[in-house]
């Protein structure tokens, strides 16, 4: 049966040249089919698309902050109708009519007609009955330090978001590879149990014929039947696991859950497995290549810039405003309607109830929190790397032991099968040897999958593979 057990799993081979000319670790290789699935997930995964939207939002925020330094040009138009409202009362009659009467009396005394007519007091409305104003306003900040510091914070925030997206890609890569190796393990289990089912079915048939010929007792027939049923039960569970593994991988790829999974060629798997078993990953760089650290480092920079921007709001500001247009009771241009006005506006806050200083304190706390998060994450990633390295070495040793055990039980089964064909060994001994061989084959494939998963986790923990 061992002749029909091909290599079923792929691994990240960390062997080869340890460093390139630039000093980076060698690129781990994976089966071509697995690489295609990783690329497909990076293009189709819904979770990654959501992360990309957050990246677009960070870019838009940075663009808006840069725009705050640019001149702003607005066109405004207003046409108003008014009735009533406040007035300014001017006592024209009280001031002039007495003088007019005196002048008119003097003129009459000289034989001349009166020349001055009496006037009424004036009431001038503050609101015109009709008024329009159409103008273009240009504003330009000349000194606004919180804008430049805020722009640095937005730039660092964008870099942090880009690193977070890269970290999500690396995690997604690990998830896809783990799911792919799980599919290969499930396929192997189904194939092994199919071969075992053929043997148990044949053993049951032979025992029934021997019982019909009164050469054995019923207990051996029942044992053969029970053994055959146990294998069939395992086969049904393995088929269930294969469907679940395939559905999960297709879910990650955002495609039809029942889509077929491409399996790598045995020769490719054999080459990758041998390279993996002989590899010694280079972990000298530690966790400094991890995208999570890059994201947090930029978050610290962003928090420091935000603190500086908040503090800069306490400084004076200077801006330029120029506006020009036409105004009046009707739309027209020319003298009496056109106007231009320019202003330099300086502003400094004298007292705001310590609101801004409290905001500075809050920004300082945010910066310190970001620094603590960076330190804590660095320790967590270092712990993750140590565990991944230990798991990889333990998985390698476990797989090698499982491989030797499978080989030993395979040879033992061949000897028992040979003795059974010669009539020296009974069917119960044959079935026991077959059961142990099946367990050993399944154990080898399980430990192989653990080895490949451990290699993928080590690749993620040390950020060995470049991201597309």
Secondary structure, DSSP 4 states (H G I P E B T S, - for coil): -GGG--------B--S-SB-TTSPBPPPB--HHHHHHHHHHHHH-HHHHHHHHHHHHHHHHHHHHHHTTS-EEEEEEEEEE--S--EEEE-HHHHHHHHHHHHHHHHHHTT--------PPEEEESS-SEEEEEEEEEEEEEE-HHHHHHHHHHHHHHHHHHHHHHHHHHHHHHHHHHHHHHHHHHHHHHHHHHHHHHHHHHHHHHHHHHHHTTSS-HHHHHHHHHHHHHHHHHHHHHHHHHHHHHHHHHHHTTS-TT---PPPPHHHHHHHHHHHHT-----TTTTTT-HHHHHHHHHHHHHHHHHHHHHHTTS-EEEEEEEEEEEESSS--STTTEEEEEEEEEE--S-STTHHHHHHHHHHHHHHHHHHHHHHHHHHHHHHHHHHHHHHHHHHHHHHHHHHHHHHHHHHHHHHHHHHHTTSS-HHHHHHHHHHHHHHHHHHHHHHHHHHHHHHHHHHHHT-SPP-
